[in-house]
Amino acid sequence: MTTRTIHAVHRNDQFHWVGDGFYVNQLLPTGPELAHLTEPFLLMDYNPVKEYPPTDVPRGVGVHPHRGFETVTLAFEGAVAHHDSTGAGGVIYPGDVQWMTAARGILHKEYHEAEWAKVGGRFHMVQLWVNLPAKHKMDEPGYQGLTAESMGKVKLEGGGVVTLVAGELDGEVGPARTFTPIELWDAELVADETAELAVPDGHNLMVFVIDGEVTSGDGHVNGAHQGAGAGRGGVRLAQQELGIFNREGSVLRLTAGPLGARVLVLGGEPINEPVLFHGPFVMNTREEIIAAYEDFRRGKFGHLE
């Protein structure tokens, strides 16, 4: 079995506010030269641990539209409330995931959950945008509220554990329903231990380091977005770095640093279709983007206060 190698290492130390509740650095998109290795993931906003004071007015993002893709929000600390124009909604707490399918069009809003906001505290999350193939971009919108208890779990020989949101590993399956094959795993690795995870050959693959550091690959980075670079026995990925892997290989080998590591593994089958990304819409052609704005203007995305 062939072990995956790292093509590029990317990090972004520039932060910006999304609304008034999410202070993020954007790891995806990285640019057109790497898009073929990061799809079906379009965007990754990471909100590292941040302390929020108590407030009676929850912080967040007001009503806004989407079409043509899915938003996936993973809560690590704090609580996030979601409401959308289909009538769906809910609150996710640490370990939970909300998976919203915008498809033909949806309005939604996201805020710190009201009771949590009154107390305040540590907030930590990540949001992903996942592309939909052309044949599903105009499907009905939907929502999956995935609880921590529903996630698949795989215990590693070295003592770590992999939590599966989507995809399959060692006979365990994540609860998320996806339109194309996707792997979304949250892996906790024990200090100085090496984990070998089976991944589908030909799928795109990325590893984002939430805590600690890991070493992976063969010590060579091919891409232009080189981060910490090569070390003996592999490429070191430091905290808040994103490793983008080549497609060849069915084994992901990760060795945790001396303090252990927590990583997010993102993988998926390439869609291999044109992508036009404009504001809150992701379609395949300019004409479809124009139609999305027109449909939104005409109120075809529904209503949400």
N, C-alpha and C positions, 0 to 999 in steps of 0.2 A: 504493500500500500504506500502511495506517495504522500508525503507530508506537504502541506500548504506552505508557500513562501510569500513573504511580504513584498508587494509591489511599491507601496508608498506609505509614508507616515505623515499624517496631517494633524495640525493643532491650530487653534485660533484663540488668542488671548484677548480679543476685543469683545467687550460685553455691550449689550443694549437691552432696553426695556421692551417687552411685549405687553402692551397695556400698562397698568401700574402694578401688576402682580407677579410678573415673571421676568427675572433678570438673567438673561441667557447669553451664552456664546454659541455661535452657529458653526457646527462641524460639517454639515452638508447643506447645500452643495459645495463641492470643492472646486468646481470648474469643469468645462466641457471635456478636457483631456482625460478626466478620470470617471466621467459619468457612466461609461460602459461597464465599469467595475463596481459601481455603487448602486445601480438599479436593482430592484424596484424601489429602493429608498431614495427619496427626493430631497428631503430636508431633515436635519437633526438639530434641534435646539436643546442645549443642556443647561439646566438651572442648578448649579452647584449649591451646596448647603448655604443658606442665607437666613439670618434671624429677622423675623418681622415682629414689630411691637403690636400689642392688642389694638383692635379697631372695631367700631360698630359698623363701618362701611367696608364690606369685603373688597379686596383688591382683585383685579383680573382684567379680562378682555370682554368688551361689550359685544353686542350682536354683530355678526359678520358672516358673509357667505363663503361657500366652497363648492366646487364641482370637479369631478374627474379623478378623485383619489380618496385615500383614507387617512385620518389622523389617528395616531396611537399615542396615548399618554400613559407613562409609567410613573406612579407615585412611590418615592422612596421615603420621604418624610413629609408630614403635613397632610392636608386634605384638599381635594379639588372637586368642585361641583360643576356639573355640566347640564345644560338644557339646550334642546334643539327644536326645530320647527316641525319635526314629526311627532312631537309630544314625548319623546324619549328624554331620559335624563337620569342623573344619579350622582352619587358621591363616591370617589375613590380614596381609600386610605392606604397607608404604607403596605406595599406588596400587591396592591390592586392595579388593574389596567383598564382604561376605557378605550375601546376600539370603534371609532365612528366611521362609517362608510358614507361619504358625501355623494358619490355617484352622480346622478343627474342634477342634483342641487339640494343644498341644505343651508339653513341659517342656524348658527349656534353661538353660545357664549360660555365662557369658562371663568370661574372665580375661585378664590380661596373659600372653602366652605364656611358658612356664616358663624357657626358655633366655634370652629377652630380659630377663625379670625378674631373673635372676641378675646381669646386667650393669647393668641400669637405663639411664636416659637420658631423652631427650625423647619425650613421648607427646602425640599430637594426633589427634583423630578427631571424627566426627559420627555420631549415630544418628538415624534417622527411623523413624516408624511410618506405614505406608501402609495406608489403608483398603481393604477388599475389599467388592465389591457383595454384596448379600444372597444372591444365587444361588450365590456361591462361598465364603461364610463357613464352610460345613460340608464343603468339599472336603478331600481328603487333605493333610496337612502336607507341606512340602518344603523343600529347601535348595539354593541356588545359590552356589557359591564362584567368584567372578569375579576373575580375575587381571588385573594391570595390563596384561599383554601382550595380553589379549583385548579391551581397550576400543577403541571407535572413536575416530579422531583426525581433526580438521578444522583445517587451518592457516588462519589469518586473514591477510588482505591486509596488515594492519599489523604482522605478525610474531608475533602471539599464537597460541595453540592452544587448542582446545576438546576435552576428553576426554569421550566419550559413554559413560555407564553404561547409560542407557536412552533410547529415543527416537531420532529421525532428524534429521540436519542435513546439508544439502548432499550428500545421497546416501550419507552414512555412517550406520551404525546401531550403537547400543550393544548389548552382549550380553545384558542382562537380559531375561528373559521376564516380562511383566507381564499382569495380568488386565484392566486397563483401560489406555488409552493414557497413557503417562507420559513426561515429559522429565526426565532427571537428568544434568546436565552440570557438569563442573569446568572453568572457563575461566580461562586465564592471559592477561592483557591487558598490552600494552606501554605504557609511560608516554606519556600524552597522546594516545594513539591511540583512535579510535572504531571499535567493532565493531558491525555490524548483523547480527543473527542472526534467521533465519526461524523463527517460532513459530506453532503452529496457532491460528488465530482462534477464540475461544470457550473455549479452555483456560484454566484458572487458571494464574497465573504468579507466581513469587517469585524474588528474587535476594538471596542472603546474601553479605556481604562477608567473606571470610576474611582477606585482607591488602590493605592500601592503601585506596583509595577510588575510587568511580565516580560519574559523573553520568548520570542517565537521566530520561526523561520531558520534560514541558513547563514545569517550574518551579512546578507547582501540586500540592499534596497535598490530597486530598479528605477523608481519614479522620481519625479522632480521635487515632490513635496516631502523631502527627507527631514525627519525630526531628529531624535537622539542618535539615530544611525546604528551602525553595526557594532556588535560586541562579540566576544568569544562565544561561539555556540548559538548565535542568533541575533535578532534585532530586538533591542530593548524598547518597549513602549512604556513611557512614563505616565503618571496620572494626567488625565484629561487629554491624552493623545489617542488618535484614531489610526489603527493599522488597516490598510486596504490591501487585500491579498490577491494573488493571481488565482485564476479559476481552476487550475489543474491541481488535483490531489483530493484524497478522501479522508485525510487525517489532519486535524488542527491540534498542533502541539503547543502548549502554553506552560511555561515554568514561572511560578510566582517568585517575587523578590523576598527578601528577608523578613518583611512585615506582612507577607501574604498579599492577596489582591482580590479585587472584585471587578469583573469585567462584564460588559454587555456584548454578546455575540449577535451579529446581524447578518443573515444570509438569505439568499433567495435565487430563484430561477430568473435569469434575464428575460425581460419582455421583448426586447429588440424591436421597438417601435419608435417612431419620431415622438419627441416630447417637446411641447411648447408650454412653458411655465410663465404665467403672467399674473402677478398679484395673487389672489386667492383661488385661481383656476389653473388646472393642469389638463391640457387636451393634446390632440395630435396635430391640429392645423390652426392657422391663423383665423380661418373662417369660424371654427368651433369656439375659439376664444371670444370673437366678436359676438357670436350667438349667446355665449354664457353671460356676457355683460348685458346684452339686450334682454335676455330672459330674467335676469336679476332686476333690471330696471322696471320690467313689467309685472313684477311681483310673483313670478312663477316658482320661486323658491319657498313659498309659504310665508308664514307670519310668526314672529317671535317678539315678545316685549322685552 
